[in-house]
Amino acid sequence: MKKYTKFGLLAAAFLVGLMGYSQNRQLDNFRSPDKNGVNVFEAPKDTVSTFDGVKVRVGGSSTLQFQAVDHENSGAVELIPIGDNFNLATANLDLDVALAKGVRMHLRTYLSSRHHPEPYVKGGYFQVDNLDFISPGFLEEAMKYLTVKVGHMENNYGDTHFRRTDNAQAMHNPFVGNLIMDAFTTEVGGEVYFRKNGFIGMFGLSNGKLNQAVSNPETTGASILAKLGYDSQVNEDLRLRLTGSMYTTSKSRSVYLYTADRAGSRYYLVMEDTEASTSGNFRSGRYDPGFRNEITAFMINPFVKYKGLEFFGTFETASGKTDAETDDRNATQLAGELIYRFGNNENFYLGTRYNTVNSDDPSGSEVTIDRFQLGGGVFLTKNILAKIEYVNQQYDGYDTTSIFHDGEFKGVLLEAVISF
């Protein structure tokens, strides 16, 4: 009985603490995890500080999908039977801490994901927008425009990763699924940003490793990241943003740019064989061009929002090879999203996305994958989003012995998202 009383008192103290934080949960230079973070890319840069002591913001996300998707192929490889039912609910835990004026920490833990039903840390970083903690006024003029991020963190390649679903954090994605070639990786490194009058510049270095270790030091070298762009709210109705990004490494034990998402795809078990498992085949529906040891990738992203109508585009080209290959192979991805947001505070939206990938596949074939998505959503509150999506994905160019030969999956998904 004493044990339960002790746990009850601890829980009550924790809830009282959360109530105290709930009075003002906003942090400086912070992208909100709720509806307020929609169409926000890099965390905003503001020279005005509200810091008055260490502040801990406890947040998180939870999602649940109902999947009604069918798949088929030519029959060369038997597909696993799939039906209409709910997927495993996913959950995130976020800790964001204001440590000093212009200094904060972020840490995200996946409490439950498709790949891992048990909790594990995605990554985190240390962000510096002011150097007064070193000495008041230190490099004050420079820090009006500079931001420094260091950590084992989500690297800033392209703009698509700001709109993608990150395990349970699906509030900022207008659709249920991410792109076919899903550029996302978490590596140890640092990024330096310069922002002034709408212009954005970023240069970063990472160690090129998803799984950190000191072994095999000769197999992996540094990866280089860079971004240039312009983002402007031209007037009350019109916003324009255009960025170009690069990620390159000339020596890697395994390039993870298109395989680093350990949370998993939203399309459970599509185009998988009869031996597939939900956790083991967690990237179903995506495509990895297989550049294992060298890669150079470029991404261009235009974003235009006029009143309630917005367009977000992706042009991506990547080339690379494995140590066993003498020549580079190439992959190209195009995607376009058209979203219309309407109603009170744009709480409703309708949208469509077309996504295509053309690639020199490791099998030797030139393959094409096309996806069409049609969806909509409603923000019940700024922390609760309900979505519906129709998806149709088709495979072309695969060898007759491939599971993807004449492959296709299509159907409807419903998703409920909570984020705070």
LINFEN-V774939 format. One record per run of one state. SS is the DSSP state (H for helix, E for strand, - for the rest). FROM is the first residue (numbers start at 1). TO is the last residue. Records with the same first field share a line. If there is no record, write none. Layout:
SS: FROM-TO / FROM-TO
This chain:
-: 1-1 / 23-34 / 38-54 / 73-78 / 80-84 / 87-89 / 101-102 / 113-119 / 129-139 / 144-145 / 155-159 / 163-165 / 167-168 / 170-185 / 197-198 / 207-222 / 234-237 / 250-272 / 274-293 / 307-308 / 322-328 / 343-343 / 347-347 / 361-365 / 382-383 / 397-407 / 420-420
H: 2-22 / 35-37 / 140-143 / 160-162 / 344-346
E: 55-72 / 79-79 / 85-86 / 90-100 / 103-112 / 120-128 / 146-154 / 166-166 / 169-169 / 186-196 / 199-206 / 223-233 / 238-249 / 273-273 / 294-306 / 309-321 / 329-342 / 348-360 / 366-381 / 384-396 / 408-419
